[in-house]
Amino acid sequence: MAYKTTATTKGGRDGRTIVEDTKLALAMALPKDLGGSGEGHNPEQLFAAGYSACFGQAILVLAKKHGLDGQAAKVTADVTLHTNDGFSLAVDLKVSLPGADKAALQALVEEAHTICPYSKATRGNIPVTLTVA
């Protein structure tokens, strides 16, 4: 089984992105911090949203194995675009689960990082920090 989706952007960071087979169409804009208008979305925001959702699903898949209820887990992906010496990304994944034993949650987060497709795609390519809150 496989799933495929397609997005097309015209105009780059100040253009428009349309995801085929959905109603998702987004105005894109360079962030104010990088000299743009900031009046739209940017690729880093979309990457953060996708990574946090994907990692959250990995938490749900593995939580029971670790004796935890993953339904209340909260995953925050901080994505940084570095612009010095070219462009590069870095991610800090922060996971919290109210009432969870910190060691059990840490073990869950580390295993989730081995199965999440975003984690697999970024491994060895960009720095990803795992933080348990």
Accessible surface in RSA format (square Angstrom, percent):
REM  Atomic radii and reference values for relative SASA: ProtOr
REM  Chains: A
REM  Algorithm: Lee & Richards
REM  Probe-radius: 1.40
REM  Slices: 20
REM RES _ NUM      All-atoms   Total-Side   Main-Chain    Non-polar    All polar
REM                ABS   REL    ABS   REL    ABS   REL    ABS   REL    ABS   REL
RES MET A   1   244.31 126.5 152.01 100.6  92.30 219.8 127.84 108.7 116.46 154.3
RES ALA A   2   102.62  94.4  62.35  96.2  40.27  91.6  71.90 101.3  30.72  81.4
RES TYR A   3   185.53  86.6 150.21  85.5  35.32  91.9 126.75  95.3  58.78  72.5
RES LYS A   4   177.29  86.5 149.77  91.9  27.52  65.5  96.76  87.1  80.53  85.8
RES THR A   5    77.25  54.9  51.50  52.2  25.74  61.3  53.37  71.7  23.87  36.1
RES THR A   6    52.99  37.7  47.32  48.0   5.67  13.5  37.80  50.8  15.19  23.0
RES ALA A   7    62.57  57.5  32.01  49.4  30.56  69.5  32.19  45.3  30.38  80.5
RES THR A   8    78.68  56.0  73.33  74.3   5.35  12.7  64.86  87.1  13.82  20.9
RES THR A   9    65.70  46.7  35.56  36.0  30.14  71.8  22.12  29.7  43.58  65.9
RES LYS A  10   174.95  85.3 167.08 102.5   7.86  18.7 113.93 102.6  61.01  65.0
RES GLY A  11    55.39  68.3   0.00   N/A  55.39  68.3  34.96  95.9  20.44  45.8
RES GLY A  12    46.27  57.1   0.00   N/A  46.27  57.1  38.81 106.5   7.46  16.7
RES ARG A  13    75.79  31.8  68.07  34.7   7.72  18.4  35.26  48.2  40.53  24.6
RES ASP A  14    99.89  70.0  71.72  71.4  28.17  66.6  30.61  72.0  69.28  69.1
RES GLY A  15    15.11  18.6   0.00   N/A  15.11  18.6   9.51  26.1   5.60  12.5
RES ARG A  16   118.46  49.7 115.67  59.0   2.79   6.6  51.26  70.1  67.21  40.7
RES THR A  17    10.87   7.7  10.60  10.7   0.27   0.6   9.50  12.8   1.37   2.1
RES ILE A  18    90.44  51.5  90.20  67.2   0.25   0.6  90.20  64.9   0.25   0.7
RES VAL A  19    24.07  15.8  23.70  21.5   0.37   0.9  23.70  20.6   0.37   1.0
RES GLU A  20    87.16  50.0  80.73  61.1   6.43  15.3  30.66  59.3  56.50  46.1
RES ASP A  21   153.21 107.3 105.17 104.7  48.04 113.6  43.39 102.1 109.82 109.5
RES THR A  22    76.58  54.5  45.47  46.1  31.11  74.1  56.03  75.3  20.55  31.1
RES LYS A  23   208.48 101.7 175.46 107.7  33.02  78.6 127.39 114.7  81.09  86.4
RES LEU A  24    86.54  48.2  80.45  57.6   6.09  15.3  84.63  59.4   1.91   5.2
RES ALA A  25    39.12  36.0  20.35  31.4  18.77  42.7  20.35  28.7  18.77  49.7
RES LEU A  26    27.45  15.3  26.11  18.7   1.34   3.4  27.45  19.3   0.00   0.0
RES ALA A  27    47.70  43.9  43.82  67.6   3.88   8.8  43.82  61.7   3.88  10.3
RES MET A  28    15.82   8.2   7.88   5.2   7.94  18.9   7.88   6.7   7.94  10.5
RES ALA A  29     4.96   4.6   4.25   6.6   0.71   1.6   4.25   6.0   0.71   1.9
RES LEU A  30    44.48  24.8  44.48  31.8   0.00   0.0  44.48  31.2   0.00   0.0
RES PRO A  31    27.73  20.2  24.38  22.2   3.35  12.2  27.73  22.9   0.00   0.0
RES LYS A  32   150.78  73.6 131.99  81.0  18.79  44.7  75.32  67.8  75.46  80.4
RES ASP A  33   141.38  99.0 104.88 104.4  36.50  86.3  33.42  78.7 107.96 107.7
RES LEU A  34    63.55  35.4  38.75  27.7  24.80  62.3  45.65  32.1  17.90  48.2
RES GLY A  35    72.06  88.9   0.00   N/A  72.06  88.9  36.46 100.1  35.59  79.7
RES GLY A  36    19.02  23.5   0.00   N/A  19.02  23.5   8.95  24.6  10.07  22.5
RES SER A  37    57.24  48.4  41.02  54.7  16.23  37.4  44.13  94.0  13.12  18.4
RES GLY A  38    33.19  40.9   0.00   N/A  33.19  40.9   7.44  20.4  25.74  57.7
RES GLU A  39   144.34  82.9 113.56  85.9  30.78  73.3  43.64  84.4 100.70  82.2
RES GLY A  40    23.26  28.7   0.00   N/A  23.26  28.7  10.03  27.5  13.22  29.6
RES HIS A  41    76.29  41.7  76.29  53.0   0.00   0.0  44.65  46.0  31.64  36.8
RES ASN A  42    12.93   8.9  12.82  12.4   0.11   0.3   0.12   0.3  12.81  12.4
RES PRO A  43    53.26  38.8  47.94  43.7   5.32  19.3  50.06  41.3   3.20  19.9
RES GLU A  44    21.73  12.5  20.06  15.2   1.67   4.0  15.17  29.3   6.56   5.4
RES GLN A  45    91.04  50.9  81.70  59.7   9.34  22.2  38.68  82.3  52.36  39.7
RES LEU A  46    67.84  37.8  59.68  42.7   8.16  20.5  60.60  42.6   7.24  19.5
RES PHE A  47    50.84  25.4  45.11  27.9   5.73  14.9  49.73  30.2   1.10   3.2
RES ALA A  48    18.76  17.2  17.80  27.5   0.96   2.2  18.12  25.5   0.64   1.7
RES ALA A  49    60.47  55.6  49.03  75.7  11.43  26.0  56.19  79.1   4.28  11.3
RES GLY A  50    21.14  26.1   0.00   N/A  21.14  26.1  19.11  52.4   2.03   4.5
RES TYR A  51     0.00   0.0   0.00   0.0   0.00   0.0   0.00   0.0   0.00   0.0
RES SER A  52    25.20  21.3  22.21  29.6   2.98   6.9   5.22  11.1  19.98  28.0
RES ALA A  53    70.55  64.9  51.32  79.2  19.23  43.7  63.47  89.4   7.08  18.7
RES CYS A  54    26.44  20.0  18.33  20.4   8.11  19.1  11.66  29.5  14.79  15.9
RES PHE A  55     0.00   0.0   0.00   0.0   0.00   0.0   0.00   0.0   0.00   0.0
RES GLY A  56    16.67  20.6   0.00   N/A  16.67  20.6  15.05  41.3   1.62   3.6
RES GLN A  57   101.36  56.7  99.66  72.8   1.71   4.1  41.65  88.7  59.71  45.3
RES ALA A  58     6.28   5.8   2.47   3.8   3.80   8.7   5.18   7.3   1.09   2.9
RES ILE A  59     0.08   0.0   0.08   0.1   0.00   0.0   0.08   0.1   0.00   0.0
RES LEU A  60    68.64  38.2  50.11  35.9  18.53  46.6  50.36  35.4  18.28  49.2
RES VAL A  61    95.75  63.0  66.65  60.3  29.10  70.1  74.25  64.5  21.50  58.3
RES LEU A  62    18.06  10.1  17.96  12.8   0.11   0.3  18.06  12.7   0.00   0.0
RES ALA A  63     2.96   2.7   2.96   4.6   0.00   0.0   2.96   4.2   0.00   0.0
RES LYS A  64   185.74  90.6 171.98 105.5  13.76  32.8 117.14 105.4  68.60  73.1
RES LYS A  65   148.11  72.3 107.29  65.8  40.82  97.2  87.55  78.8  60.56  64.5
RES HIS A  66    43.40  23.7  24.59  17.1  18.81  48.1  23.99  24.7  19.41  22.6
RES GLY A  67    68.24  84.2   0.00   N/A  68.24  84.2  38.27 105.0  29.97  67.1
RES LEU A  68    27.34  15.2  15.76  11.3  11.57  29.1  20.74  14.6   6.60  17.8
RES ASP A  69    98.39  68.9  85.67  85.3  12.72  30.1  42.06  99.0  56.33  56.2
RES GLY A  70     6.08   7.5   0.00   N/A   6.08   7.5   0.10   0.3   5.97  13.4
RES GLN A  71   141.89  79.3 114.76  83.9  27.14  64.6  45.25  96.3  96.65  73.3
RES ALA A  72    60.06  55.2  40.53  62.6  19.52  44.4  50.79  71.5   9.27  24.5
RES ALA A  73    27.05  24.9   3.17   4.9  23.88  54.3   3.17   4.5  23.88  63.3
RES LYS A  74   135.73  66.2 130.98  80.4   4.75  11.3  77.77  70.0  57.97  61.7
RES VAL A  75    24.72  16.3   4.13   3.7  20.58  49.6   4.13   3.6  20.58  55.8
RES THR A  76    52.56  37.4  49.43  50.1   3.13   7.5  39.98  53.7  12.58  19.0
RES ALA A  77    12.44  11.4   0.12   0.2  12.32  28.0   0.12   0.2  12.32  32.6
RES ASP A  78    56.51  39.6  51.45  51.2   5.06  12.0  23.67  55.7  32.83  32.7
RES VAL A  79    29.08  19.1   1.37   1.2  27.71  66.8   1.37   1.2  27.71  75.2
RES THR A  80    63.92  45.5  60.47  61.3   3.45   8.2  34.64  46.5  29.28  44.3
RES LEU A  81    35.35  19.7  15.19  10.9  20.16  50.7  15.19  10.7  20.16  54.3
RES HIS A  82    77.59  42.4  74.42  51.7   3.17   8.1  49.40  50.9  28.19  32.8
RES THR A  83    64.22  45.7  43.63  44.2  20.59  49.1  12.91  17.3  51.31  77.6
RES ASN A  84   111.60  77.0  94.71  91.5  16.89  40.7  43.41 104.5  68.19  65.9
RES ASP A  85   156.16 109.4 105.76 105.3  50.40 119.2  43.22 101.7 112.94 112.6
RES GLY A  86    43.83  54.1   0.00   N/A  43.83  54.1  33.42  91.7  10.40  23.3
RES PHE A  87   156.66  78.4 123.45  76.5  33.20  86.4 123.82  75.1  32.83  94.0
RES SER A  88    59.87  50.6  51.38  68.6   8.49  19.6  44.39  94.5  15.49  21.7
RES LEU A  89    48.13  26.8  45.50  32.6   2.63   6.6  45.50  32.0   2.63   7.1
RES ALA A  90    20.53  18.9  19.80  30.5   0.74   1.7  20.11  28.3   0.42   1.1
RES VAL A  91     4.33   2.8   0.00   0.0   4.33  10.4   1.83   1.6   2.49   6.8
RES ASP A  92    37.03  25.9  36.14  36.0   0.89   2.1  18.02  42.4  19.01  19.0
RES LEU A  93     0.00   0.0   0.00   0.0   0.00   0.0   0.00   0.0   0.00   0.0
RES LYS A  94    79.88  39.0  78.05  47.9   1.84   4.4  38.14  34.3  41.74  44.5
RES VAL A  95     0.13   0.1   0.00   0.0   0.13   0.3   0.09   0.1   0.04   0.1
RES SER A  96    33.16  28.0  32.63  43.5   0.54   1.2  21.49  45.8  11.67  16.3
RES LEU A  97    13.73   7.6   6.32   4.5   7.42  18.6   6.61   4.6   7.12  19.2
RES PRO A  98   107.63  78.4  76.67  69.9  30.96 112.5  89.43  73.8  18.20 113.1
RES GLY A  99    91.06 112.3   0.00   N/A  91.06 112.3  45.17 124.0  45.89 102.8
RES ALA A 100    25.98  23.9   0.39   0.6  25.59  58.2   4.63   6.5  21.34  56.5
RES ASP A 101    89.43  62.6  76.81  76.5  12.62  29.8  37.76  88.9  51.68  51.5
RES LYS A 102   138.07  67.4 131.78  80.9   6.29  15.0  83.08  74.8  54.99  58.6
RES ALA A 103    74.28  68.3  59.66  92.1  14.62  33.3  66.81  94.1   7.47  19.8
RES ALA A 104    27.31  25.1  19.13  29.5   8.18  18.6  26.78  37.7   0.53   1.4
RES LEU A 105     2.90   1.6   2.90   2.1   0.00   0.0   2.90   2.0   0.00   0.0
RES GLN A 106    57.83  32.3  57.83  42.3   0.00   0.0  30.55  65.0  27.28  20.7
RES ALA A 107    45.46  41.8  37.35  57.6   8.11  18.4  42.16  59.4   3.29   8.7
RES LEU A 108     0.00   0.0   0.00   0.0   0.00   0.0   0.00   0.0   0.00   0.0
RES VAL A 109     0.00   0.0   0.00   0.0   0.00   0.0   0.00   0.0   0.00   0.0
RES GLU A 110    88.23  50.7  83.52  63.2   4.71  11.2  27.30  52.8  60.93  49.7
RES GLU A 111    43.16  24.8  38.77  29.3   4.39  10.5  22.79  44.1  20.37  16.6
RES ALA A 112     0.00   0.0   0.00   0.0   0.00   0.0   0.00   0.0   0.00   0.0
RES HIS A 113    31.74  17.3  31.74  22.1   0.00   0.0  18.87  19.5  12.86  15.0
RES THR A 114    76.93  54.7  68.07  69.0   8.85  21.1  61.74  82.9  15.18  23.0
RES ILE A 115    64.65  36.8  55.70  41.5   8.95  21.6  55.70  40.1   8.95  24.3
RES CYS A 116     0.26   0.2   0.00   0.0   0.26   0.6   0.26   0.7   0.00   0.0
RES PRO A 117    87.97  64.1  81.35  74.2   6.62  24.1  83.34  68.8   4.63  28.8
RES TYR A 118    70.08  32.7  67.39  38.3   2.69   7.0  37.85  28.4  32.23  39.7
RES SER A 119     0.02   0.0   0.00   0.0   0.02   0.0   0.00   0.0   0.02   0.0
RES LYS A 120   117.95  57.5 100.98  62.0  16.97  40.4  50.18  45.2  67.77  72.2
RES ALA A 121    71.35  65.6  47.62  73.5  23.73  54.0  60.08  84.6  11.28  29.9
RES THR A 122     9.28   6.6   8.03   8.1   1.25   3.0   9.27  12.5   0.00   0.0
RES ARG A 123   117.34  49.3  96.49  49.2  20.86  49.7  73.06  99.8  44.29  26.8
RES GLY A 124    85.26 105.1   0.00   N/A  85.26 105.1  44.77 122.9  40.49  90.7
RES ASN A 125   110.61  76.3  76.79  74.2  33.82  81.4  24.49  58.9  86.12  83.2
RES ILE A 126    34.63  19.7  23.24  17.3  11.39  27.4  27.14  19.5   7.49  20.3
RES PRO A 127    89.66  65.3  77.97  71.1  11.69  42.5  88.86  73.4   0.80   5.0
RES VAL A 128    33.19  21.8   4.98   4.5  28.21  68.0   5.12   4.4  28.08  76.1
RES THR A 129    77.17  54.9  72.88  73.9   4.29  10.2  46.10  61.9  31.07  47.0
RES LEU A 130    43.41  24.2  20.52  14.7  22.89  57.5  20.52  14.4  22.89  61.6
RES THR A 131    50.56  36.0  47.26  47.9   3.30   7.9  42.37  56.9   8.19  12.4
RES VAL A 132    13.24   8.7   1.36   1.2  11.88  28.6   1.36   1.2  11.88  32.2
RES ALA A 133    86.35  79.4  39.68  61.2  46.67 106.2  72.42 102.0  13.93  36.9
END  Absolute sums over single chains surface
CHAIN  1 A     8374.9       6227.6       2147.4       4966.0       3409.0
END  Absolute sums over all chains
TOTAL          8374.9       6227.6       2147.4       4966.0       3409.0
